[in-house]
Structure formats: C-alpha cells, structure tokens
Amino acid sequence: MLFLAEPAHAAAIPTIKEPMLWAILLAPLVGWGLIVLSFRKVPGIAGYIAIAAVGTACALSYFALFNAIDADGGIRQYTHEWYTAGKLTVPLGVRLDGLTAVMLVVVTTVSTLVQIYSTGYMSGDPGYGRYFAHMCLFTTSMLGLVLADNLFQIFIFWELVGLSSYLLIGFWFHKPSAAAAAKKAFIVTRIGDLGLLAGMLLIWTKGGTFDVAGIQELAESGHLEAWVITWFALGIFAGAAGKSAQFPLQVWLPDAMEGPTPVSALIHAATMVAAGVYLVARFFPVFEVSTDAREVVAWIGAITAIMAACIAMVQTDFKRVLAYSTISQLGYMMLALGALGYVAAIFHLFTHAFFKALLFLGSGSVNHSTNTFDMRKMGGLRQHMPVTFWTFVIGSLSLSGIFPLAGFWSKDEILLDAWRENTGLWACAFVVAFMTAFYMFRAIFLTFYGEYKGGEPVDHHDPDNHFHGDPKHPHESPWNMKGPLIVLAVPSIAAGWFAYDHMFADLINGALPAVHEHGSTFSWGIALSSSAVAIAGIGLAWAIYYKQYVTSKSIRDGFAPFAIVFENKFYMDKLYEDLIVRNILQKGWNRLLQLNDIYVIDGLLNGGARVTRQLSTRLRVIQTGQLQTYGLGVAAGVIVLVLAVYTANPL
C-alpha cells in the first residue's frame, strides 16, 4: 500500500521509488553478509566491502535528500502487511520525509568516512574483518530505525542498534574493561527500553495501532485520554533517555570509550546516541499535546547538559572529554525538543554529527601518534600533526558556537527557542555554552600547545597493544586517516548555512502533519550574547592553560568541593555500582533469591520426596504377594464404587 500525505507546502511528491529506499537499508546488510560468510579473515578486502556497501547507501541517501528538498519534506510511505495475529496486524514498510532524509544522510556520510578512517586505524588488528562486519550491521540497524514507518518496526531495529553497539563497544572483549563497558551499555540502555516497550503496549491497548501517522492523529484528535498520551510520551522518552544517555541513564556512554575510536565517532557522536533524539522528534506531535511530558523532556535535558559539561571540565582523558561533551550536547537537543524547538533540535543533531565525528576521529589520530589518550602526556602536537590540529580546532570552534561555523547557527536556534519558552531553560543552555567553549579549548591547549611530554611508552610484551610507531617522535596520521578529517571539516564549517532561507526548517517541518510548523528566526541579541559567552570560555581556557596567569591547581584547590564532585562524576557510578548493584542486588536481592531457593524451591522438592518415601514405607506392608488378597482388594473397590454411584444417583 502506498500512503501519501500532503506536505506542509504544496509541492511535487519525490520521485524516488520504493526499491531505492529498501536498497539504502539492504546495501550495508549485504556487505555484512559477504564479510561474515566469505571475507571475515581476509585482511583488506573486508574493509573495501564495507566502504563499498555503506558508500552505496550514502549515494542513495543523498538522492533521497534532494528529492525530499524538492518536495519541502513531503512524505512518501510504502506499507505492506507483515503478519496478522488476531486483532494485531503488524506492517512492514519504509517512510521518506524530511526528518528521515536528514538522518539517512547523517548516518551514511559519517559511517562511510569512518569506514575509510578505520582502514588505517585498525590496520594490523587481528579482528579486522570482524570489526567491519559489526560496523556494517550497526549501520543497517540505524538505517532501519530511521526508515521504519511504524513503532513495532522501530522497536525491532532499536534493539538491533543495542546489540550491534554491544558488539562494537566490546570489540576487544579480551580486555576486562571493554567487556565490562559493553555489558554496562547493554544493561543500562535495556532499562530505558523497558519504558519504550511499556509505551508501545499502552498505545496498542488504547489506540489499536503502531503506525506513526496514526499515533500522531490519535494524539491530536483527542480520541485518547490525556493520561494515556502523557504516559505513552514518557515511555518513548524513557527509551530515548537510555540510548541518548540522559540523566539518570547517562553512566554507560563514557565507559563505552573502551571501544575503538572510530566506533566512538560513529556510535557515540553521530548515530546511536542520536537515535533517542530522533525518536522523540518522530513523535513530536505527541509531546506537543502533553505539556507535562514535554516539561520532563526539557528539564531532564537541561540537567544532563549541565552535569556532563561540569564533568568534562575536569577530565584528563582526551576521548572522555568528548564523551561527556556528547552527553551534554544531547541534553541540549532534548532541552530544545521540550521547549518546542523541533527544528532547532534536529538542526543541532545534524551539525553536531559532523563536528563531533571530526573531533573523535581527531582524538584517534592523536592516539595513533602518541599511544595515549592522557592529555597530561601530550602537548606541542600542533607542530607534528598540523592537519589533525587545524581540523580539531575547526571542530572545537564549531562546537563552541563561533560564527560562522555550523554550530553557531544550530546552537543559537536552541537558545532562541528556550528563551521564548522558559527563561530558566535558556539560562541553563547559556551556561552550558560557556562551559563547552572552555573545556574544548582546555583540551586543545593541553594537547597541542606547550612542550611535548613523550606520550605513553610502548609495552611490546602486551598482547593488547597494537601500536606500531614511536611515541617519542609523534607524526601525522596517514592519508586514509587524515583524509576523512579534512572532509568532515567542510560540513563542520558550512552545514549551518543549510538554514539559509528556511531551507532546513521547510524540510524538517515536512515530516509533521500539515497544520504544524516550527522554526526559529535569527535574533541579534541571542547571537551576540552567545558569541560573547563562547569567546569568554575560550579566553578563560587561554588564560589558564596557555598563558598560565593562574594555575589550574590553584583553581582546583580553591574550588575543591566542586572539583571532587565533578571528578567523581557526581557519584552516579558509585551509587549504581556500589549501592544498587553490590549491596542491594548482590547482597540483598541475591540473598533473598538464595533463601527462596533453599527454603522454598528445595524445601518443596526435598519435603515432597521425604513424604513420598515415608508413604511408600507405610504402603508396602500391603504388598504381600498373595493373589487372593489382591482379588479381595479389587472386589472391595468395586463394591465401594457401586455404593458411591448409587448414593449419588438413587433409583
């Protein structure tokens, strides 16, 4: 069945055909199959297959984007009946609108560049083929998630995203830290997924549909009670909070940095963590109806953004700075969605994907040269790694919101929407803008300026160490690593210009019902104030970590209580791991289960066995072996039965 919805602005429906949309989804899946079945242990070829497969999906995604732009984001939906069980009919289909087109381009562009980068970064790793197979599976899962036209199908690919991210985070599973990080990510995100599943069951019970457009119509028409809409929206947000690392489920993402750096760039900068933001945006009309759910989204986003930014300011691990930055920016996007900044949130997701992938790959380039992520062992690298340095600066300026780079435009739209909706939300976003600029340029000055401190010495006896260079003599990365950095620097600068003449707003609004339009207008007051606060953050980092007008140690000593809280990540990990896991679950719940096993399960089984044994001891005295005794017993039994029947049914 083909379903066409009138776009927000009358325009021709895109000419892209259904087979092309399925081809976008299936291309990386075919690559995964080829690698797993034939080329997993053939070095080099697996990488080329992954690049070709994801590159094909990327080319088709841009074709889909251009068609969506021509139609002002108009919807094209192909739906087929998958299976029926009683009243439940589960569809299988694909949907193309402005939101889908943007997500397709983000996922496939970043994934293609990461595959190319990985051929250099993962060179020599014994799991080279397995790595590219997992990357293809992950890309397939994300593409299926954004193309799905119904909630049931979204949930299937949502879980596949969780599975494939588990495989990639724990890629070096022989390392206990990587295995633990993979399990942590899987378990924590499953907690949020329970909320999503509950929301699905609720909307099916009360609304009888999983179709995205059908759910939006039910919410807006008033056919469902307000409490149903609110709890469904909160269920959606619970799943989103797990995947997008929102408070209090943010603890998994920093530990996920145990995976290879290209994995961090793909999963934790541009795709998996953005899935939660995408899910809330996909059901944005539902959140519009429920003010309570929308406020929860906004304030959870604000809390997440501030907490993660505070922690990022005290990190010494290069990649963990970026990890907490990602959590903070995801909170920024959730804040925007809660403040009715639908276009602003997706615009920031779009720009953030490019400059954060650039920053993660830049950190991998530094690690490739120094054998460490510890910024205290770096310094002076701008002379040895000019391409990495300048591209990292571009990404940091964009993330900080400096004009005219991409992050400036998307961040200002969020600030403007927050200002219109709630000044408290705006204040939170404004403070985060300052902290973001500060911690990013703190990382730059510690890593690229000053004297080089020698990196991490190579332990050639460590089987987990695949470093092939000399950390004492840092060098620029090869072209298959620095090439993607240069390419990603371009959208990090120019992606924000996509907002010109409301092009992006028209595209994204096309995914909503025709009566809805959301978009921001430029505000000089917001632009000047946000730029000033970003420059102030950069200036403070310059004064402390470059000019050293005041030492970072003296500042830490002066604010020791705050520093201790930030360094301990607000004690969230200790709360979960020490109190909940080790004490409540292991010592409390596990002890309760042990007692239940001993006294209830074993008690019933052992007690039943004792009763049976004693009963058999008593009954065996009648087993005499005399035939006439047995005959007498049979006759007595017949008499008893006859009397019982006669008593129940007298003549």
FITI-822578 format. One line per field, with one value per residue (C-alpha): x, y, z; residue number from 1. Coordinates in steps of 0.5 Angstrom, whole numbers, plus 500, padded with zeros to 3 digits. Layout:
<nodes>
xx = [X | ...]
yy = [Y | ...]
zz = [Z | ...]
seq = [NUM | ...]
</nodes>
This chain:
<nodes>
xx = [500 | 503 | 501 | 502 | 501 | 500 | 507 | 507 | 508 | 505 | 510 | 511 | 512 | 519 | 520 | 525 | 522 | 521 | 526 | 531 | 529 | 530 | 537 | 539 | 537 | 540 | 547 | 550 | 547 | 549 | 556 | 556 | 553 | 559 | 564 | 562 | 561 | 567 | 572 | 572 | 579 | 582 | 585 | 584 | 578 | 573 | 575 | 574 | 567 | 565 | 567 | 563 | 557 | 556 | 558 | 553 | 548 | 551 | 550 | 542 | 541 | 544 | 539 | 533 | 535 | 535 | 528 | 526 | 528 | 524 | 518 | 519 | 520 | 514 | 512 | 512 | 511 | 510 | 507 | 506 | 502 | 508 | 504 | 497 | 495 | 488 | 487 | 494 | 497 | 504 | 506 | 513 | 515 | 519 | 518 | 521 | 520 | 525 | 527 | 528 | 532 | 537 | 538 | 540 | 545 | 548 | 548 | 551 | 556 | 559 | 559 | 563 | 568 | 569 | 570 | 575 | 579 | 578 | 583 | 588 | 587 | 585 | 591 | 594 | 589 | 587 | 580 | 580 | 575 | 570 | 571 | 568 | 562 | 560 | 560 | 556 | 551 | 551 | 550 | 544 | 541 | 541 | 538 | 533 | 531 | 530 | 527 | 521 | 514 | 511 | 513 | 514 | 519 | 522 | 523 | 526 | 532 | 532 | 534 | 539 | 542 | 543 | 546 | 551 | 553 | 555 | 559 | 563 | 564 | 566 | 570 | 577 | 573 | 579 | 580 | 576 | 575 | 572 | 568 | 565 | 564 | 560 | 555 | 554 | 552 | 547 | 544 | 543 | 540 | 535 | 533 | 530 | 528 | 523 | 520 | 519 | 516 | 511 | 509 | 508 | 504 | 500 | 499 | 497 | 492 | 488 | 489 | 490 | 496 | 503 | 503 | 507 | 502 | 496 | 499 | 500 | 493 | 490 | 494 | 492 | 485 | 483 | 481 | 486 | 485 | 491 | 494 | 495 | 498 | 503 | 505 | 506 | 510 | 514 | 515 | 518 | 523 | 525 | 527 | 531 | 534 | 537 | 540 | 542 | 545 | 540 | 540 | 540 | 542 | 548 | 553 | 554 | 557 | 564 | 565 | 564 | 570 | 573 | 572 | 576 | 576 | 572 | 567 | 566 | 566 | 560 | 556 | 557 | 558 | 553 | 548 | 547 | 546 | 542 | 537 | 534 | 533 | 531 | 525 | 523 | 523 | 519 | 513 | 514 | 506 | 505 | 510 | 506 | 500 | 503 | 505 | 508 | 512 | 515 | 517 | 520 | 524 | 526 | 529 | 532 | 536 | 538 | 540 | 544 | 547 | 550 | 552 | 556 | 559 | 562 | 565 | 568 | 572 | 576 | 577 | 585 | 583 | 582 | 577 | 573 | 572 | 569 | 564 | 562 | 561 | 557 | 552 | 552 | 550 | 545 | 542 | 542 | 538 | 533 | 532 | 530 | 525 | 522 | 522 | 518 | 525 | 523 | 527 | 533 | 534 | 534 | 539 | 544 | 543 | 545 | 551 | 553 | 554 | 560 | 564 | 563 | 565 | 571 | 573 | 573 | 577 | 582 | 583 | 584 | 589 | 593 | 593 | 595 | 601 | 602 | 600 | 595 | 589 | 592 | 593 | 598 | 603 | 602 | 603 | 606 | 603 | 601 | 608 | 608 | 601 | 598 | 593 | 590 | 591 | 587 | 582 | 581 | 581 | 575 | 571 | 572 | 570 | 564 | 562 | 563 | 559 | 563 | 561 | 560 | 561 | 556 | 555 | 554 | 547 | 544 | 546 | 543 | 537 | 536 | 538 | 532 | 527 | 529 | 529 | 522 | 519 | 522 | 528 | 530 | 532 | 535 | 540 | 542 | 543 | 547 | 552 | 553 | 555 | 561 | 563 | 563 | 568 | 572 | 573 | 574 | 580 | 583 | 584 | 587 | 592 | 594 | 594 | 597 | 601 | 607 | 612 | 611 | 611 | 613 | 607 | 606 | 612 | 610 | 610 | 612 | 610 | 603 | 599 | 593 | 598 | 598 | 602 | 607 | 610 | 615 | 611 | 618 | 617 | 610 | 608 | 602 | 597 | 597 | 592 | 587 | 586 | 587 | 583 | 576 | 579 | 579 | 573 | 569 | 572 | 568 | 561 | 563 | 564 | 559 | 553 | 550 | 549 | 544 | 539 | 539 | 532 | 529 | 531 | 532 | 526 | 522 | 525 | 524 | 517 | 515 | 515 | 510 | 502 | 501 | 498 | 504 | 510 | 516 | 522 | 527 | 528 | 535 | 536 | 542 | 541 | 542 | 547 | 552 | 551 | 552 | 558 | 561 | 560 | 563 | 569 | 570 | 570 | 576 | 579 | 579 | 582 | 587 | 589 | 590 | 592 | 597 | 599 | 598 | 596 | 593 | 595 | 590 | 592 | 591 | 584 | 582 | 585 | 580 | 574 | 576 | 569 | 566 | 572 | 572 | 564 | 566 | 572 | 567 | 562 | 557 | 558 | 553 | 557 | 559 | 551 | 550 | 555 | 557 | 550 | 545 | 549 | 554 | 549 | 542 | 542 | 548 | 548 | 540 | 536 | 541 | 541 | 533 | 533 | 538 | 534 | 528 | 532 | 534 | 527 | 522 | 524 | 529 | 524 | 518 | 522 | 526 | 520 | 516 | 521 | 521 | 513 | 513 | 519 | 515 | 509 | 512 | 515 | 508 | 504 | 509 | 506 | 500 | 504 | 504 | 505 | 498 | 494 | 487 | 489 | 490 | 483 | 479 | 482 | 479 | 473 | 472 | 474 | 468 | 463 | 466 | 465 | 458 | 456 | 458 | 455 | 448 | 449 | 450 | 444 | 439 | 434]
yy = [500 | 507 | 512 | 520 | 525 | 533 | 536 | 543 | 547 | 544 | 541 | 535 | 529 | 526 | 521 | 517 | 510 | 504 | 500 | 505 | 506 | 499 | 499 | 504 | 499 | 493 | 495 | 495 | 489 | 485 | 488 | 485 | 478 | 478 | 479 | 474 | 469 | 470 | 475 | 476 | 473 | 476 | 483 | 489 | 486 | 487 | 494 | 495 | 491 | 496 | 502 | 500 | 498 | 504 | 508 | 506 | 507 | 514 | 516 | 514 | 517 | 524 | 522 | 522 | 528 | 532 | 529 | 531 | 538 | 539 | 537 | 541 | 535 | 531 | 524 | 518 | 512 | 505 | 500 | 492 | 487 | 483 | 479 | 478 | 475 | 476 | 484 | 485 | 487 | 489 | 493 | 493 | 499 | 505 | 512 | 518 | 525 | 531 | 528 | 521 | 524 | 528 | 522 | 518 | 523 | 524 | 516 | 514 | 520 | 519 | 512 | 512 | 517 | 512 | 506 | 510 | 512 | 505 | 502 | 506 | 506 | 498 | 496 | 490 | 489 | 481 | 482 | 487 | 483 | 482 | 490 | 492 | 486 | 489 | 496 | 494 | 491 | 497 | 502 | 497 | 498 | 505 | 506 | 501 | 505 | 512 | 509 | 505 | 507 | 504 | 504 | 496 | 496 | 502 | 498 | 492 | 496 | 500 | 493 | 491 | 498 | 496 | 489 | 492 | 497 | 492 | 488 | 494 | 497 | 490 | 489 | 488 | 483 | 480 | 487 | 486 | 494 | 493 | 487 | 491 | 497 | 493 | 490 | 496 | 500 | 494 | 493 | 501 | 502 | 496 | 500 | 505 | 500 | 497 | 504 | 504 | 497 | 499 | 505 | 501 | 496 | 502 | 506 | 499 | 497 | 504 | 506 | 500 | 502 | 502 | 507 | 513 | 518 | 514 | 515 | 523 | 523 | 520 | 525 | 531 | 529 | 528 | 521 | 518 | 521 | 526 | 521 | 516 | 521 | 523 | 516 | 514 | 520 | 519 | 511 | 514 | 519 | 513 | 509 | 516 | 517 | 510 | 511 | 518 | 518 | 523 | 523 | 519 | 513 | 517 | 513 | 508 | 513 | 515 | 508 | 506 | 510 | 503 | 501 | 503 | 511 | 510 | 506 | 512 | 517 | 513 | 511 | 516 | 522 | 521 | 516 | 511 | 517 | 521 | 515 | 518 | 525 | 522 | 518 | 524 | 528 | 523 | 523 | 531 | 532 | 527 | 531 | 538 | 535 | 533 | 539 | 535 | 530 | 536 | 539 | 533 | 532 | 540 | 539 | 533 | 535 | 541 | 537 | 533 | 538 | 542 | 536 | 533 | 540 | 540 | 533 | 535 | 541 | 536 | 530 | 529 | 523 | 526 | 522 | 522 | 530 | 529 | 523 | 528 | 533 | 529 | 527 | 535 | 537 | 531 | 534 | 541 | 537 | 535 | 541 | 544 | 539 | 540 | 548 | 547 | 547 | 542 | 545 | 547 | 540 | 537 | 542 | 541 | 534 | 535 | 540 | 536 | 530 | 532 | 536 | 531 | 526 | 530 | 531 | 524 | 522 | 527 | 524 | 518 | 521 | 524 | 517 | 514 | 518 | 518 | 512 | 515 | 519 | 522 | 530 | 530 | 526 | 530 | 538 | 541 | 537 | 542 | 542 | 535 | 534 | 540 | 537 | 534 | 540 | 545 | 540 | 539 | 547 | 548 | 542 | 546 | 552 | 550 | 546 | 552 | 556 | 561 | 565 | 563 | 556 | 550 | 550 | 558 | 557 | 551 | 553 | 560 | 557 | 553 | 559 | 563 | 557 | 556 | 564 | 564 | 558 | 559 | 563 | 558 | 553 | 559 | 560 | 553 | 553 | 559 | 557 | 551 | 555 | 558 | 551 | 548 | 553 | 553 | 545 | 544 | 550 | 547 | 540 | 544 | 548 | 542 | 537 | 542 | 547 | 547 | 542 | 535 | 530 | 524 | 520 | 513 | 508 | 502 | 496 | 491 | 485 | 487 | 483 | 488 | 494 | 494 | 501 | 501 | 508 | 511 | 516 | 520 | 522 | 524 | 524 | 526 | 520 | 517 | 520 | 514 | 518 | 525 | 525 | 524 | 529 | 534 | 532 | 533 | 540 | 542 | 541 | 543 | 550 | 550 | 545 | 551 | 555 | 550 | 554 | 560 | 562 | 557 | 551 | 547 | 549 | 547 | 540 | 538 | 541 | 537 | 531 | 534 | 534 | 540 | 544 | 544 | 549 | 550 | 554 | 560 | 567 | 570 | 574 | 579 | 579 | 572 | 571 | 577 | 574 | 567 | 569 | 573 | 568 | 563 | 567 | 568 | 561 | 561 | 567 | 563 | 557 | 561 | 565 | 559 | 553 | 557 | 564 | 561 | 567 | 563 | 555 | 550 | 547 | 553 | 554 | 547 | 548 | 554 | 550 | 543 | 541 | 542 | 539 | 533 | 532 | 533 | 529 | 523 | 524 | 527 | 520 | 517 | 511 | 510 | 510 | 505 | 500 | 500 | 501 | 499 | 493 | 491 | 492 | 492 | 487 | 482 | 482 | 484 | 481 | 476 | 473 | 474 | 469 | 465 | 464 | 463 | 457 | 454 | 454 | 455 | 451 | 446 | 445 | 443 | 438 | 435 | 435 | 432 | 427 | 425 | 425 | 420 | 416 | 415 | 414 | 408 | 405 | 405 | 402 | 397 | 393 | 391 | 389 | 381 | 378 | 373 | 373 | 372 | 378 | 383 | 380 | 381 | 389 | 389 | 387 | 391 | 397 | 395 | 395 | 402 | 405 | 402 | 405 | 411 | 412 | 409 | 414 | 420 | 418 | 414 | 410]
zz = [500 | 498 | 503 | 501 | 506 | 504 | 505 | 509 | 503 | 497 | 492 | 488 | 492 | 491 | 485 | 489 | 488 | 494 | 491 | 492 | 500 | 501 | 498 | 503 | 508 | 505 | 502 | 509 | 510 | 504 | 506 | 513 | 510 | 505 | 510 | 515 | 510 | 506 | 508 | 515 | 515 | 509 | 511 | 507 | 503 | 509 | 509 | 502 | 502 | 508 | 505 | 498 | 502 | 506 | 501 | 496 | 502 | 502 | 495 | 495 | 501 | 498 | 492 | 498 | 501 | 494 | 493 | 500 | 499 | 492 | 496 | 502 | 506 | 504 | 506 | 502 | 505 | 503 | 508 | 507 | 512 | 515 | 519 | 523 | 530 | 532 | 532 | 532 | 525 | 524 | 518 | 515 | 511 | 509 | 510 | 507 | 509 | 511 | 518 | 515 | 509 | 514 | 519 | 513 | 510 | 517 | 519 | 512 | 511 | 518 | 517 | 510 | 513 | 519 | 515 | 511 | 517 | 520 | 515 | 518 | 525 | 525 | 521 | 524 | 529 | 529 | 529 | 523 | 519 | 525 | 526 | 519 | 520 | 526 | 523 | 517 | 522 | 526 | 520 | 518 | 524 | 525 | 517 | 519 | 525 | 521 | 515 | 519 | 518 | 525 | 532 | 532 | 527 | 530 | 536 | 533 | 530 | 536 | 539 | 534 | 535 | 542 | 540 | 535 | 539 | 545 | 540 | 538 | 545 | 547 | 541 | 545 | 549 | 552 | 556 | 562 | 562 | 555 | 556 | 563 | 559 | 553 | 559 | 562 | 556 | 554 | 561 | 562 | 556 | 557 | 563 | 558 | 553 | 558 | 558 | 551 | 551 | 556 | 552 | 546 | 550 | 552 | 546 | 542 | 548 | 548 | 541 | 537 | 532 | 531 | 525 | 527 | 523 | 526 | 533 | 532 | 529 | 536 | 540 | 536 | 535 | 543 | 542 | 547 | 555 | 557 | 562 | 556 | 552 | 557 | 560 | 552 | 551 | 558 | 555 | 549 | 553 | 557 | 551 | 549 | 555 | 555 | 548 | 548 | 555 | 559 | 567 | 570 | 565 | 562 | 566 | 560 | 555 | 558 | 559 | 552 | 550 | 551 | 544 | 538 | 537 | 530 | 534 | 539 | 533 | 529 | 535 | 540 | 536 | 530 | 530 | 536 | 541 | 537 | 536 | 542 | 540 | 533 | 537 | 541 | 535 | 531 | 536 | 537 | 536 | 542 | 546 | 544 | 546 | 553 | 557 | 563 | 559 | 555 | 561 | 563 | 557 | 557 | 565 | 564 | 558 | 562 | 568 | 563 | 559 | 566 | 569 | 563 | 562 | 569 | 569 | 562 | 565 | 570 | 565 | 563 | 558 | 551 | 549 | 555 | 555 | 548 | 551 | 556 | 551 | 547 | 553 | 554 | 547 | 547 | 553 | 549 | 544 | 549 | 552 | 545 | 544 | 551 | 549 | 543 | 539 | 534 | 528 | 532 | 536 | 529 | 526 | 532 | 531 | 524 | 525 | 532 | 528 | 523 | 528 | 534 | 529 | 527 | 534 | 536 | 529 | 531 | 538 | 535 | 530 | 537 | 540 | 534 | 534 | 542 | 544 | 550 | 551 | 557 | 556 | 561 | 557 | 551 | 549 | 543 | 538 | 533 | 530 | 529 | 527 | 523 | 519 | 526 | 530 | 525 | 524 | 531 | 532 | 527 | 530 | 537 | 534 | 531 | 538 | 542 | 537 | 534 | 528 | 522 | 523 | 523 | 531 | 532 | 528 | 531 | 538 | 537 | 535 | 541 | 545 | 542 | 543 | 550 | 551 | 548 | 552 | 559 | 561 | 566 | 561 | 557 | 563 | 563 | 556 | 556 | 562 | 558 | 552 | 556 | 559 | 553 | 550 | 556 | 556 | 549 | 549 | 555 | 551 | 545 | 550 | 554 | 547 | 542 | 546 | 550 | 550 | 548 | 554 | 551 | 550 | 553 | 552 | 548 | 552 | 547 | 551 | 552 | 547 | 547 | 545 | 537 | 537 | 531 | 532 | 537 | 542 | 543 | 536 | 534 | 527 | 523 | 521 | 514 | 509 | 510 | 517 | 516 | 509 | 513 | 518 | 512 | 509 | 516 | 517 | 511 | 514 | 521 | 518 | 512 | 515 | 519 | 512 | 511 | 515 | 509 | 507 | 512 | 507 | 513 | 517 | 511 | 510 | 517 | 518 | 512 | 517 | 521 | 520 | 515 | 521 | 525 | 523 | 528 | 526 | 529 | 527 | 527 | 534 | 534 | 542 | 542 | 537 | 540 | 548 | 546 | 542 | 548 | 553 | 548 | 547 | 554 | 555 | 550 | 554 | 560 | 558 | 554 | 561 | 565 | 560 | 555 | 559 | 566 | 569 | 574 | 575 | 574 | 581 | 585 | 582 | 584 | 591 | 591 | 589 | 592 | 594 | 587 | 584 | 588 | 586 | 578 | 578 | 582 | 576 | 582 | 585 | 580 | 578 | 586 | 587 | 582 | 582 | 590 | 593 | 588 | 585 | 590 | 596 | 594 | 588 | 590 | 598 | 599 | 593 | 591 | 598 | 598 | 592 | 595 | 601 | 597 | 593 | 600 | 604 | 598 | 592 | 595 | 601 | 597 | 593 | 599 | 603 | 598 | 597 | 604 | 605 | 599 | 602 | 608 | 605 | 601 | 607 | 610 | 604 | 602 | 608 | 604 | 598 | 601 | 594 | 595 | 589 | 594 | 598 | 591 | 589 | 595 | 595 | 588 | 590 | 596 | 591 | 586 | 592 | 594 | 587 | 586 | 593 | 591 | 585 | 588 | 593 | 588 | 583 | 587 | 583]
seq = [1 | 2 | 3 | 4 | 5 | 6 | 7 | 8 | 9 | 10 | 11 | 12 | 13 | 14 | 15 | 16 | 17 | 18 | 19 | 20 | 21 | 22 | 23 | 24 | 25 | 26 | 27 | 28 | 29 | 30 | 31 | 32 | 33 | 34 | 35 | 36 | 37 | 38 | 39 | 40 | 41 | 42 | 43 | 44 | 45 | 46 | 47 | 48 | 49 | 50 | 51 | 52 | 53 | 54 | 55 | 56 | 57 | 58 | 59 | 60 | 61 | 62 | 63 | 64 | 65 | 66 | 67 | 68 | 69 | 70 | 71 | 72 | 73 | 74 | 75 | 76 | 77 | 78 | 79 | 80 | 81 | 82 | 83 | 84 | 85 | 86 | 87 | 88 | 89 | 90 | 91 | 92 | 93 | 94 | 95 | 96 | 97 | 98 | 99 | 100 | 101 | 102 | 103 | 104 | 105 | 106 | 107 | 108 | 109 | 110 | 111 | 112 | 113 | 114 | 115 | 116 | 117 | 118 | 119 | 120 | 121 | 122 | 123 | 124 | 125 | 126 | 127 | 128 | 129 | 130 | 131 | 132 | 133 | 134 | 135 | 136 | 137 | 138 | 139 | 140 | 141 | 142 | 143 | 144 | 145 | 146 | 147 | 148 | 149 | 150 | 151 | 152 | 153 | 154 | 155 | 156 | 157 | 158 | 159 | 160 | 161 | 162 | 163 | 164 | 165 | 166 | 167 | 168 | 169 | 170 | 171 | 172 | 173 | 174 | 175 | 176 | 177 | 178 | 179 | 180 | 181 | 182 | 183 | 184 | 185 | 186 | 187 | 188 | 189 | 190 | 191 | 192 | 193 | 194 | 195 | 196 | 197 | 198 | 199 | 200 | 201 | 202 | 203 | 204 | 205 | 206 | 207 | 208 | 209 | 210 | 211 | 212 | 213 | 214 | 215 | 216 | 217 | 218 | 219 | 220 | 221 | 222 | 223 | 224 | 225 | 226 | 227 | 228 | 229 | 230 | 231 | 232 | 233 | 234 | 235 | 236 | 237 | 238 | 239 | 240 | 241 | 242 | 243 | 244 | 245 | 246 | 247 | 248 | 249 | 250 | 251 | 252 | 253 | 254 | 255 | 256 | 257 | 258 | 259 | 260 | 261 | 262 | 263 | 264 | 265 | 266 | 267 | 268 | 269 | 270 | 271 | 272 | 273 | 274 | 275 | 276 | 277 | 278 | 279 | 280 | 281 | 282 | 283 | 284 | 285 | 286 | 287 | 288 | 289 | 290 | 291 | 292 | 293 | 294 | 295 | 296 | 297 | 298 | 299 | 300 | 301 | 302 | 303 | 304 | 305 | 306 | 307 | 308 | 309 | 310 | 311 | 312 | 313 | 314 | 315 | 316 | 317 | 318 | 319 | 320 | 321 | 322 | 323 | 324 | 325 | 326 | 327 | 328 | 329 | 330 | 331 | 332 | 333 | 334 | 335 | 336 | 337 | 338 | 339 | 340 | 341 | 342 | 343 | 344 | 345 | 346 | 347 | 348 | 349 | 350 | 351 | 352 | 353 | 354 | 355 | 356 | 357 | 358 | 359 | 360 | 361 | 362 | 363 | 364 | 365 | 366 | 367 | 368 | 369 | 370 | 371 | 372 | 373 | 374 | 375 | 376 | 377 | 378 | 379 | 380 | 381 | 382 | 383 | 384 | 385 | 386 | 387 | 388 | 389 | 390 | 391 | 392 | 393 | 394 | 395 | 396 | 397 | 398 | 399 | 400 | 401 | 402 | 403 | 404 | 405 | 406 | 407 | 408 | 409 | 410 | 411 | 412 | 413 | 414 | 415 | 416 | 417 | 418 | 419 | 420 | 421 | 422 | 423 | 424 | 425 | 426 | 427 | 428 | 429 | 430 | 431 | 432 | 433 | 434 | 435 | 436 | 437 | 438 | 439 | 440 | 441 | 442 | 443 | 444 | 445 | 446 | 447 | 448 | 449 | 450 | 451 | 452 | 453 | 454 | 455 | 456 | 457 | 458 | 459 | 460 | 461 | 462 | 463 | 464 | 465 | 466 | 467 | 468 | 469 | 470 | 471 | 472 | 473 | 474 | 475 | 476 | 477 | 478 | 479 | 480 | 481 | 482 | 483 | 484 | 485 | 486 | 487 | 488 | 489 | 490 | 491 | 492 | 493 | 494 | 495 | 496 | 497 | 498 | 499 | 500 | 501 | 502 | 503 | 504 | 505 | 506 | 507 | 508 | 509 | 510 | 511 | 512 | 513 | 514 | 515 | 516 | 517 | 518 | 519 | 520 | 521 | 522 | 523 | 524 | 525 | 526 | 527 | 528 | 529 | 530 | 531 | 532 | 533 | 534 | 535 | 536 | 537 | 538 | 539 | 540 | 541 | 542 | 543 | 544 | 545 | 546 | 547 | 548 | 549 | 550 | 551 | 552 | 553 | 554 | 555 | 556 | 557 | 558 | 559 | 560 | 561 | 562 | 563 | 564 | 565 | 566 | 567 | 568 | 569 | 570 | 571 | 572 | 573 | 574 | 575 | 576 | 577 | 578 | 579 | 580 | 581 | 582 | 583 | 584 | 585 | 586 | 587 | 588 | 589 | 590 | 591 | 592 | 593 | 594 | 595 | 596 | 597 | 598 | 599 | 600 | 601 | 602 | 603 | 604 | 605 | 606 | 607 | 608 | 609 | 610 | 611 | 612 | 613 | 614 | 615 | 616 | 617 | 618 | 619 | 620 | 621 | 622 | 623 | 624 | 625 | 626 | 627 | 628 | 629 | 630 | 631 | 632 | 633 | 634 | 635 | 636 | 637 | 638 | 639 | 640 | 641 | 642 | 643 | 644 | 645 | 646 | 647 | 648 | 649 | 650 | 651]
</nodes>
